[in-house]
Amino acid sequence: MKRILPEFEFSDEQLNIVRRLAKECNLCEETVKILYGRGVRDVSSIESFMRPSKAHFVSPFKMSGMQEAVELIRLARDEEWSVVVYGDYDADGVCASTVMGKALCDFGIEPVVIVPERKNGYGLSIAVIDEIFDEYFPQLFITVDCGISCAAEVEYLKELGAEVIVTDHHELPDRIPDCICINPKFNDGYPYDNLCGAGVAFKVGCALNGENAYKYLDFAAIATVADSVPLTGENRDIVHEGLKIIRDNPSKCYKQFLTKTDAVTAQTLAFTLAPKINAAGRMGDAKAALDLFSETDENKIFDLSAKLTAYNIERQKCCDELYLSAKEMIKEKGTIGKIILLCNENWNSGFVGIVAARLADEFSRPAILFVKHGNMLKGSARSVETVNIFEALKACGQYLTEFGGHSQAAGVNVAEDEFENLSVALEEYMTSNYTEEDFIPTVYVNGSLADFSPKLVKEMELLEPYGVGNRRPLFTAEASALPARTLKPFSQHLSIKNQKIEFMCFGGAKYARILESGAPKKLIYEYNISTFKGKEYVKGFVRDVIYGNEAVELSGEEIAFSLISTLSEKKTGLKISTISKQEAELLMSEKATGTAFITWNSSVRTAYKNADKLTCELFFPSMKNFATQILAAPTDDADLSGYKRAIFLDNMFCAAHIPSLSCEVFAVENAPVSEAIYRLDADRERLLNIFAQVSANAGNLDGATAEEVAKRNPLGDRLQVFFALKVFEQLGLITFENGKLEVFRGVKTKLENSPLYNTVTNYGRH
């Protein structure tokens, strides 16, 4: 079960300050709360944040080394030196190389711009330097997005006769290269230290060419978003101004990656442009992205764009395959600890970081994926916000050959024969240094809204661009039963009615049963404007639905609806063993990882000792970490794959009807039949009467499924009608294949041909 926490908690004194600032700035209090919580705490800062602009750019000459770099570059121009710009193979590195190359061209230098391929590794190496000197013999060597950790390689460049300028943004090492170094991390007069590599290159461009360098802001903006640096301070201004170029006058070199209908936002850069640039590097052809950004011939631009798109499709395919492979390995284990470590010699090392991040997010714990190369395992680690993976690896350093990174991501090399030792050591470290709460998925919210005003929505838009360090605000609304309808038949999108506002939940069909149930719940939503046929409407866009342990206190009808849905599925032929009630209670007390206790009885917490110690969820597991829990009234599509055991606390008939069960299955011996079943009447005459009523009104019945028809139309007892409709579906008397009820009259059949009918009638005999 996910945890909801406020992004920032206010004292009374702080709330008074917020109210004062809101009046002075003519803003809603909710807007100022968000800004105050994110460190924007005076009128001047608020006005700058709400109105990002190039007017806020800081002089590049406040950065140490900038004046010396400009003088050296001017000398190189005047004396016609050969100049090499050397970058990196990711989106930031490619964009930084592009910006620096364009800035030097505008300054009067024709540089050779080089990005390495992934096989060459990150940063400088002696081998790469030798190759460059064999072909170009540069007199001035400028790094972008790398170099600050390459003191030895810089010395080698100088020995070969080159002057060196390092421009970088990464953390400062103990040993700084002995050359001109430009890095916002230095403790100098520059007030903002979170620029990306392309942001630093842009500042060099400004130092060389003044405001003429602003035309490179689109590339700086793409890189800033792609490199996940905070969208605060000067980064916010860079992205804001870069987005204006991309919207109003996009370069031909990336224009084909943009759709004509959608508004271009920071999210567009993050999920549309950046992946294609990164894909080139991951597929071993970073030069293709660099060539695209410097190309002017439209035919060549088209070909290179198509190549990057194809690379991205292939990258997605490879990542999906690697992800499924990793998930299968996790499933085979049947349980996970506090850290995921997986290894496969067939994986591509270019994709393990992406998949590790996906697994870390999905399972709410750090993940390290390794690729075997000979006797060495090379891995990529990604973590969750609450766990510092760098410190964890450092504590287990005796088992590592090499590692480096930061709190959320790291590269790791380990000898094959130390893999198990590392696994044990990391698990012990996690257990000793973190609590169970650190592995609970957390949603940070900005409170609840009492007033849904268009003014606040407009102010939310002014908080753009959103991204790292300036996340899109989320609000919470408490609810019980809510009417939820799909936008059209078979749609996965829901419209949810509330007394004050309409919510949209894209891809939220799985939440329909939870939303309509009486279980207390919270909607996590964005507050936004929806435009339809030229008109604007204030709406909430639901991002999550979270409900608590109260979920088990369901009405008999709600449980029965779920039970009938489950029993309508075909039997899986599972082998079902029995255990005693005492054995089940013991497993509850042990919280044996990877165990799902399943029930359709609302009284389970009073019937079993230790049941109240477990989390109880409704309809399907909301977390995918195989946490031991009670699952109340699971639906037929509840994903229980990955659990190593399922224990049914009701009569075992239910166990055979959940398709995703592929683990050990137990039923508590002599367990009672779910009380929900006693509400159902399988009498032939009762069912015939319902069929006659349905048949007579088929054209006027609202609903695209049996459940919707039963709940939305006054046909009598809703549960009884639902049961009858599911039986009729199995007998071929009705269908919902076209998103609407269709009745087939005159079909000859018997009730006993319905598995659901037989199951329900048999229930009463046990």
N, C-alpha and C positions, 0 to 999 in steps of 0.2 A: 504494500500500500504506500502510495507516494505521500511525501510530507510537504505541507504548505507552510512557508515562512515569509514574513514580511521582508522586503528588500531593505528597509530601514525602519527602525523604531524611534519615535519622537518623544522627547520629554515635553513637559508643559512649556518650559522656556523656549524650546525649539519650535513648538507649534505657534507660539506668540510671534516669533521671528518670521515664520512662514506666512502668517496672516498679514504682517506688516509689509513684507516683500511683495505679496500678492497685490495689495492695494497700490503700492508704489509703482509696480510694473504693469498694473491693469491686467493681471492674469488670474486664472482660476487657482484656488488653493491647491487643488489636486496636482496641477502642473508644477507649482512651486515646490510641493512636497517631493515630487520626483527629482527635480533639479537639486534641491537641498540635500536629499539623500545621496546624490551622486557627486557632491562636493562643490556644486555651483551655488554660492551662498551670499552673494551681494548683488546689488542692482547692476553694476557694471558687468560682472561676469554673466549674469542672467541675460542681459541684453545682447552680449557677444555670442552666447550660446544659442539664443533663439534666432539670431540673424548672422549665421556664418558667412564669411566674406573674405575675399582676397585682401580687403583692407586691414585684416588682422594679421597678415603674414609678418613674421619676425625677420629682421634684417639678417641675411645669411652670414654677414661678417661678425655676428656675435658668436659664431661657432669657431672654436679654436682651430687653427690650421687653415682656415678659409682664405685669409689674405695671402698667406704664403703659397697656397695652391694656385690661386689666380695668377700670381706673379710668375710661377714656374710654367703654367700653361701658356701665359703670354709669351714667355721666352721661347717655348717650344714652337709656338706659331711663328714668331718673328724669325727664328732660325731654321724653320721648316724641318723640325725633327719628325721622325717616324713615331707615331703614337698608337699604343694598343690599349683598348678598354676591355677589361676582363670581368665577367659577371658570374651568374649562377644559372642553373637549369630550371629553376621554378619560376612561377609567374612574377614574383617580385624581382628576381634576378634578371629575367628577360626584359621586363619593363624598365628596370633601372639601367640596364645596358642600352636600351633604346633611347631613354631620356639623355643619358650622358653622351651618346653618340650624336644625337641631334643638336645638343647644346654646343659640342665642340665644332660641329659643322657650321653652325651659325656664327661661331666665334672665329672661324677661318681655318680650322684644322680638319683634315680628312682622316679620321682615325680608322684603324682596323678594330672592329668590334667582335669579340669572341665570347661565346658562352660554352662551358664544358658540357659534356653529356654525363648522364648519371653514372656510367661506368667509370668515369674519371674521378668520381667522388666530389664532395663539397670542398670548395676553397682551392687554394694553390697547392701544387705539388711539383717536385723537381722534374718529374717526367713531362708534365704539361708545359712547364717553363721551357724545357729543352726543345720541345716541338715548336713552340711559338718562336723561339730565337732562331731555330733552323730555317724558318720560313720568312720571318718579318724583321728580326733583329731590331726591336724597338729601342728608342732612346728615352721615351717616357712611357711608363707602365702605370695605368690607373685601374684600380680595382673598384668594383661596385657590388654592394651587398655581400662582401666577403673581404677577407684579408687581415682583419684585426687580430686574429689568432695565428697568423702565419709569419711570426717574427723571423724564423729561420729561412723561410722561402724568400722573404723580402731581402735578407742579407745576400742570398744567392743571386737574386735579380741585380742587386747593386754590384756584386762581383763581376757580373756579366756586362756591366757598363751602363745600366739603365737607371734613370731617376725614377722614383716611385712615389705615387700618391695613393694612399689607402682611404677609400670612402666606404663606410660600413655602419651598421646600426646594432650589431649584436653586442652581447655583454662583454665587458672589458676583461681580458685575461690578466694574469700576473705580469706577463712580459708583453710590452707593447712594441710593435715594429719600430725600428729606428729609421723613420721617414716621416714625411708629412702625413698626418692622420686626421681625418675628419669623421667624427662620430658624436652624435648627440648625447651619448652616455657619459662623455667627459664632463667633469665638474668645472664648467666654464661659464661664460655669461649667457649661454643659450638656455632659454627657460623651458623648453619642451624636449623630453628625451625619448619619446615614443615613435619617432619617425621610422618608416620602413626604409629599405634600401633605395627604392625609387624616390622616396621623399627626400633622402639625403642628396641623391643625384639631382633632383629638382632644385634644391637649394644651391648646389654648385652652379647649375644653369642660371639661376637668378643672379648669382655673384658675377658670372661671366657676361650675361646678356640683359640684365635688368628685367623689366616687365615683359620683354619679348619672350622670356622663358615661360610665361603663363600659358602659352599654347601647348606646352607639354603636360598640362595638368590632367588631361584625360588618362594618360598612361600612369601618372603618379596616383590618381584615384583608383584605378584598377588594381594596382599593386598594393595600395594601402588596405583595401578591402580583402584582397586575396591573401595577404600575409597575416591577417587576423590581429593587427595591432589595434590599440584602443581608438575608437572614433570619438576622441575628445581633443581639446586643444587645437593645435594647428592641423592635425590630421582631419578634424571635422571640417575645417575651412578648405583643405585640399580636396576632400571628397565632394563637398558641396559645389565647389567651382568646377571640378572635373566633370561632375554629372551634368552641369549646364552645357558644357562642350559636347558631351556624348548625346544629350537630348537634342540640342539645337544644330550642331554641325559635326556629326560623328565622322571620324576618319574612315575612309574607304577600307582600310585594312581590317577593321573589326565590325564594320557596319552590317555585314552579312550574318553576324552572330546575334543581332538584335531583332526582335519581332516588331512588327509595325503597329501592333495594337496595344501592347502593354506599356505602362509607364516605366521609364528606366529609373531604378532606385539602386541603393547600395546592394540590395538583395539580388538585383539583376546582375550586378558585377560578380557577386559571390557565387551565384548558382548557374549563370549562363556564360559569362565571358571567362572568368578565372579558370574553371575546370578545363576548358579547351586549351588554354595556354599551358596549364600544368600537365595536361595529358601528353603533350609533345615531349616534355622532359621525361615523363614516366615511361613513355614508349621508346625512349632512346633517341629522340630526334628534336632536341630543344632548338636546334638551329632553324628548324622549320618555322617555329613561332617567331624567332628573331628576324628571319627573312621576311615574314609576313608584315611585321611592324615597320619595316623600312622599304617595302615594295610600293611602287607607284603604278605599275602596269596592271590594268584591271583584269586581264586574262590570268596573269600570274597570281594576283590576289585571290581570284576565284579558285584557282587550283590549290593554293596553299590553305585557303579557308576550308575547302572540302577535305584536305588532308587532315587538318586539325580536328574537324568534326568527326572524321572517320577514326582518328586516334582516340577521341573521347568516347565514342561508341564502343570501341574495342576495350578501352580502359574500364568502362562500366561493366562490360561483359566479364572481363577478367576479375574485377573486384567482386562481382556477384558470385562468380564461381568459387573464388577463394573464400568468400563469406560463407557460402553454403557448406563448403568443405570444413571450415572451422566450426560452424554450428553443428555439423554431424559429429565432429570429434567431441564437442561439449555434450551432445546428446548421448553419445556412447558412454561417457563417464557417468552420466546420470546425476551428477552433482558438481557444484563448483565451490571453491573456497572463497577467500577474500581477494584473490588475484587470479587472473586467467593466464596460464602459460601454455602455449601450443607450438608445435614444431612440425614442419612438413618440408621435405626436400624438393617437392614439386611446385611449391609456391614461388611466385615472382616477387623478388625483394622490393620492386618498385611499388607494390600495392599493399604490402603488409601493414604499413602505417595507417592507410585509409581504413582498412578493415579492423585494425586494432582500435581505432577511434570509434568505429561503429559498434563494436562489441562492448567497449567501455561504457558507451552511452546506453546501450540496450540492457546490460547486466548490472550497471551501477557499481562498477569496480574496475581497477586498473586491468589492462590487458597487454600482454607482450606476445607478439607473434614472431617466430623464428623461421629462417630458411636455412637448410643445411647446405654447407659448402665444404666438402671433404670432412675433416674432423671438427670443423668450426661451425657454430650456429650464429648467424647474424640476425639480430632481431630489432624490432621497432616497438617502442612502448608508448602507450597513451593512457592517461589517467582521468579521474573524475576530480571535480573541483575541491573536494575535501581531502584528497590524498596526494601527498608530495612524492611522486614516483622517483624523482632524482635522489632524494634523501634515502628512500628505501633501497635503491640500487647501491648507493654509497655505503650503506650499512652492511650490505652483502658483497662488498667489493672483492673479498678474498676468492670468490667463485667466478669473477669476471675477468676476461682478457682486456676488455676496453669498454668504456661507456662514456656518454656525455649527453647533455641536454639541459632541461629545466624542470620545473615542478610538474608540468602537465605532459611532457613528451620527452623521449630520450631514445638514443640509439644504443644498442647493447650487443656486445660480442661475448660469447661464452664457449668454452671447449665442450664438445659433445658429452664427455664423461663427467662434466660438472653440472649438467642440466638438472638432474634430479636433486642434487644438493642445493642448487640455486632455488628450485621450486619450493623445497622444504623451508629454506631460510627466509624466503620472501613471505611465505604464508605465516611463519612464526613472527616475523617483524610486523606484519599487518595486524595480527591478533594482539600483539603486545602494545602497539602504538595507536590503534584505532578501535573505536567502539562500533557496535552493530549499527548505531545511528548514522555513522559516517558512510555507510553503504546503502542507505535508503535514498532513493531518488528524491530530489528536492525541487520544488517549484517556488520561485521567488515572485511574490506578488506585490502590487502597489496599493493594496487596500480594496475596499468595496465602494461602489458609487451609489449615492442616494439620488443624485440628480443627473439625468442623461441630457446634457446640453450640447447643442451644435458648437457653441463657443469652445467647449473643452475638446471636442473632436478636432477643431481647427488648430488648437494649440498642440494637440498630439502630432499633427502633421508638421508643425514647426520644429518639433524635436528631432525630425529626420535630419541627417541620415542615421539610421539605426545600425547597430552592429556591436562588435566587441567593445565593452566599456560603456556602451550606451544602448542597452538592450531595449527592445520594444516593450513599453509598459504592459503589464498584465494585471487584470482585476479579477476579483472573485465575487460570485453571487451564490448565496445559499438557496436551495430549492428542495422541494419534496417531489410530488408527481408533476411532470411537465408534459403537455402534448407535443409530440415530435412527429413530423411527417417528412417523408422523402420528397425531394423537389419534383420528381417524376418517377414513374414505375421503374424499378430496378436501379434507381440512382443510389449512390453511396453517400449522398449529401442530404443533410437534414435541415429543416426549418423548425425552430423551437419557439413556442409562444411563451411570453412572460407578461405579467401585468403592465410593465413599464417599457419593455423594449423587445424587439424581435432578435433572436440569435440565429446565426447561421453556423452550421458545423460541417465543414467540408471533409468528406471521407469519414463521417461520423456515424454511419449506419449501425456499426457495432454497438454504439451507445444507446440505441433506441429503447431497448428493453429497460436499461438502467434508468434512463430519463423518465420513462412513463411509470416506473415503479414508485412506490411510496417511500423508498429508502432515502434518508437524508443524504444530500450530495452537495458538492460545490462545483460550479462551472468556472473554469479558468478561461478568461476571454480577453481579446483585444477590443478596444473601443475605436470604432472606425466609421467611415462613411462609405456607403455602397451607392454606386451610380447605376440607375436603370432608366433607359429611354430618356436620357438627358436630365433626369431628376435625381437629387441627392437624398439619401435616407440614412439616418443614424442607426447603426446596428452594432451588435456585439458578435465577434467572430470567435467561436469556442475553440480553444486549443487543447483542452483536456477536461475530463469529468472525473472527479475524485470523490470517493465515498468511503465511509469509515466502518468500524466494527458494528455499527448499528444495522448494517446491511442484512444481518441474519434475521432481524425482526421484521420479516415480510408477512404480508397477508397471505392466507392460504391460496387465494386466487392467483397471485403473482408467482408463487412457487409452482402451482399446478400448470400454469401456462408454460413455464420452462420445462417442467417434467414431461408434458405432452409433446413438446417440440423434440425433446431428447428421445423419447420412446418411439417417435415416428421414424427415426433413423433405422437403417438396416443393422442387424446384429453383426458384430465383428468377429465372432467365434473365439473370443478371448478365453484363456484358461483362468478361472476364478477360484482362488483358494479362500479358505475361511480362517479367521482368527477370533479369539475371544474378545469380549468387551474389555477385560482387564489388560490384555496385550495392546489393544488400541489406546487405552488410557495411558499406558506406560510410554508408548511412542509419542503421545502428545506431550508428556512431561519432558521427554528427552529432546523435543523439537528436532527430531532426526531430519537432517537436511535432505531435500528432495522428496518429501512426502506430502501428498495432497489428500486431505480428509474431505470426502464428498458427501453431501447430504441434501435432501429435499424436505427435511423436517425442521421447522423453525424452533423446536424445543431442544435442539442438540446441545446447547450450552449448559442446560440444566441436567441433561440426561447423562453426560460424560464428565467425569472428573478431569480437571486440567484443560478442558476445552476453552475456558475463558482466558487461558494464557496465550492462546494463539490468535493471530490476526484472522479475521473472517472477511472474505471478499464475495462479491455477488456476481454470478453468471459466468465470469471468466477471470483468470489471473491478470491483474493490471501490471504486475512486475514479472520480468522474465529471468529472475535469478533463482528459481526453484526453491524459494523460501517455503518452509513448512507452514501450512496454513489450512484453514477450513474454507472450502469453496462451496458456497450455498447456491443451490439451484443452477448448476452449470447448464449452459445452452449446448445444443448439439454441435456447435462449431467452436466451443471452448478449446483453446490450444493447450493441451496438457503434455505435449511432446517434450521430452527432456526430464520429466519427473521419473525417478527410479521406482516409485511405488505409489499406487493409488489405493486408498482404503475407503470403501463405501460403508457409511454408517447406517444406511437403510438396507432394505431388502435387496439382494444381489441382482434382481431382475434388471435394475437400472444400469448396472456396470457394463452390460454388453452393447450399449447403445451410444457410446461416446467414441466417434471415429478416430480421434487423435491418440487414444490410449495405446501405447506400445510398450508398457512397462509391466512390472509385477502388479497384479490386481488382486485385492483382497476384499472380502465382505465380512462384516462382523456377524458371527453366527447368531441365529435367533433374533436378528435385528428386526425392528418393526417395519411394516410397510409404511411408506410416506403417507401421512394423513391426508395429503392433497388428493390422493387417488379416490378417497371415499366420496368425494363430491361428484364423481362422474357416474352417469347413468348409461349403461350399455344396453338398455332395453331396446328391442327391435322397433317397437311402435314409436318410442320417443325419437329415435333416429330417423324413421320414415317421416314423421311430422316435420322435423327440422329440414329434411331434404325437400319436402313439398313447399315449405315456406321459402327456402333459398331459391328453388326453381322458379317460383312465381314472381320473385322480386329481383332476379339476377341482374337485369339491366340497370337497376337503380341502386345497387349496393356499392358503397364506397370502400375502396381498399384494394391493394395489389397483392395481398397475401391472405392466407386464412386467418392469421392473427389480427390483421388490420380490419378485415370484414367483421370478425367477431366483436372487436372492441368498438368499432365506429357505428354500427348499425343496431337498432333496437329489435333484435331477433329473439330476445329472451335471455336466459342465463348465459353470460358471455363465455364462461369456461366450457359449458356444455356444448354451445354452438361451435367453439373452436375444436373441441374433441371430435364432434361430428364431421366438421369440414375436413379435418386431417384424415379421418377414416374414408370419407368420400373421395379424397385425392388418391389415396392408395387403391381404391377400387376402380379408379378411372371414371368416376361419375362427374367430376369437376376438374378444372385445371386453372392455373394462374399463369400459364406460360407467356401470355401476351400482356402481362401486367394488369389484367382485369379478370374477374371471375367469369368463367364460361362453363355452362352446364350441358352435359350430354344426357339427353333423355332416352329412355328405352334400352339402356345398357343392362344386360342380364348378368348378375353376379350374386355372390353371397357375402354376408358380413364376415364370415370366417376367412375370407380371402384377404382381409386386412390384418397385417401383423399387429398394428396398434390395437385394434379391437380385441384380438386374441390376448395380447399382453395385459390389457386392462381387465378383461374378464378373469384371466388367470390370477391376477394380483389378489382378487378377493378370496381366493381359495388358500392363501398361504398366510 
